[in-house]
C-alpha cells in the first residue's frame, strides 16, 4: 500500500479499533496496523480523529451542588422569563403608543388630503371661471378691435372725403377769384367809357 493511499477513514477505523481493544492509540501503532503510511499523514488524521472522539467527559456534581445549581438555574430562568415578559410588555406598550401615534398621523394626513382635495376643487372652479372670463374678455377684445377697425375705416373715408372737399373748396376759391377778377375787369371797362345821352322815356309825360 502506497503512502498516498492512506485515507482519513482508514486511520479513523484503526484508531477506533485500537481504542476499543484498550490499546494506546499512537502513530506507530496505527502505522503498524495499516502496514504502511506516512507518519505525517497518519499524525494529521489522528489529530482530526481525536478532535471528534476524545471530547472531555462531563464531570459529575455532588447532589447538593447539583440541586443548588438546578435551583440557581431555575431562579435564573424565572428571572429571565420575568424580565422577558417585562420587556415584551414594554415593547407592546411602546408599539401600542406608536400605533396610536401612527393612527393619529394617518388621520391627520387624511384630513390634510381632504382639505387639499377641496382646495383643488375650489381652484379648478376658479380656473374655469377665469377661463370663461378670459374668453369673454377675448370676445370683447375682438369686438373692440372690430369696432376700432370700423372706426379707422370710417375715419379713413372721412379723411378722403375731407381731402376731396378741400380740393373742391380750393377749386371754388380759384373760380371765385377768377370771377372776381373778371368782374373787376368789366367794371374797369365800364368806368372807362364816356357817359351817353340820357335815355328817352318810352311813354310821354301826361299833360295837365
Protein Blocks (a to p, Z undefined) as FASTA:
>chain_A
ZZklpcfklmmmmmmmmmmnopacdfklmmmmnopacfklmmmmmmmmmmmmmcccdddd
dfklmmmmmmmmmmmmmmmmmmmmmmmmmmmmmmmmmmmmmmmmmmmmmmmmmmmmmmmm
mmmmmmmmmmmmmmmmmmmmmmmmmmmmmmmmmmmmmmmmmmmmmmmmmmmmmmmmmmmm
mmmmmmmmmmmpccddddddfbdcddZZ
